[in-house]
């Protein structure tokens, strides 16, 4: 194993709640089929119990998603994800799932929730 893999990708402690920001259109697919790591990873903002850290990380991801959708003006939404028992990996500063997260573990908190973190 290469040293960069050891440094950038480690198993995460067990968490129960995470968040995922996406377009409303994609959220419909996710609420039907779950969060599928099609490219190998599903990036999540994990609630570690540190409210300030959670707000900061959600703000960072919200900014990235706003920049990504700037030319399309697609509305964004905040998804709450029950990650209890799902193996998460800490990868390059973010938690990821490499397995499908079923739709019944995901709640769409809506555009207003997204706007509060953006």
C-alpha positions as a printed Julia matrix, in Angstrom:
118×3 Matrix{Float64}:
   0.0    0.0     0.0
   1.28   3.43   -0.86
   1.8    5.95    1.91
  -0.63   8.45    0.3
  -3.38   5.84    0.5
  -2.7    5.39    4.19
  -2.73   9.13    4.83
  -5.72  10.07    2.68
  -8.02   7.08    3.08
  -8.81   5.53    6.43
 -11.87   3.87    7.9
 -14.12   6.31    9.67
 -15.63   5.97   13.12
 -19.28   4.93   13.18
 -21.6    7.87   12.52
 -25.38   8.01   12.22
 -26.16  11.13   10.17
 -24.67  12.66    7.06
 -25.78  15.14    4.41
 -25.54  15.25    0.63
 -26.2   18.28   -1.58
 -27.53  17.75   -5.08
 -29.87  19.18   -7.71
 -33.59  18.71   -7.22
 -33.7   16.65  -10.41
 -30.99  14.29   -9.16
 -32.67  14.13   -5.75
 -35.71  12.53   -7.38
 -33.54   9.75   -8.76
 -31.73   9.36   -5.43
 -34.98   9.13   -3.47
 -36.03   6.34   -5.84
 -32.79   4.38   -6.25
 -30.54   5.51   -3.4
 -27.11   7.1    -3.43
 -25.13   4.94   -5.82
 -21.33   5.31   -5.98
 -21.28   5.1    -9.79
 -17.84   6.68   -9.95
 -16.64   4.71   -6.94
 -17.58   7.06   -4.12
 -20.52   9.0    -2.7
 -19.27  12.14   -0.97
 -21.0   13.04    2.28
 -20.82  15.74    4.92
 -20.9   13.78    8.17
 -22.34  15.09   11.41
 -19.49  14.34   13.81
 -21.2   16.15   16.69
 -19.31  19.41   16.09
 -21.99  21.86   14.97
 -19.54  24.55   13.83
 -17.6   22.05   11.71
 -20.82  20.74   10.18
 -21.99  24.24    9.24
 -18.61  25.08    7.75
 -18.38  21.89    5.69
 -21.97  22.22    4.43
 -21.19  25.8     3.43
 -18.11  24.7     1.5
 -20.01  22.01   -0.39
 -22.94  24.36   -1.01
 -20.51  26.86   -2.56
 -19.05  24.19   -4.83
 -22.5   23.08   -5.95
 -23.65  26.65   -6.58
 -20.57  27.23   -8.73
 -21.13  23.94  -10.55
 -24.76  24.81  -11.38
 -24.23  28.54  -11.94
 -24.71  28.32  -15.71
 -27.87  26.18  -15.43
 -29.45  27.8   -12.35
 -30.66  24.33  -11.31
 -32.21  24.48   -7.85
 -30.33  22.57   -5.15
 -31.56  20.58   -2.19
 -30.16  19.14    1.01
 -30.52  15.41    1.64
 -30.24  13.94    5.13
 -28.77  10.43    5.11
 -28.95   7.77    7.81
 -25.47   6.22    7.66
 -25.88   3.96   10.67
 -23.89   0.79   10.0
 -22.71   1.96    6.58
 -18.94   1.76    6.21
 -17.56   5.23    5.53
 -14.02   6.05    4.52
 -12.2    9.33    5.17
 -10.8   10.2     1.74
  -8.84  13.38    0.99
 -10.59  15.38    3.69
 -14.14  14.1     3.15
 -16.18  11.08    4.17
 -17.3    8.8     1.37
 -19.35   5.67    0.98
 -18.19   3.09   -1.52
 -21.43   1.13   -1.22
 -24.99   1.92   -2.25
 -26.96   3.83    0.37
 -30.59   2.7     0.01
 -33.31   5.25   -0.71
 -35.2    4.42    2.5
 -32.28   5.94    4.45
 -32.53   9.31    2.66
 -34.78  12.27    3.46
 -35.04  15.33    1.21
 -34.91  18.37    3.5
 -35.64  20.67    0.56
 -34.48  23.88   -1.04
 -35.11  25.96    2.07
 -32.78  23.73    4.11
 -30.17  24.06    1.39
 -30.54  27.85    1.36
 -29.96  27.95    5.13
 -26.57  26.23    4.73
 -25.51  27.99    1.51
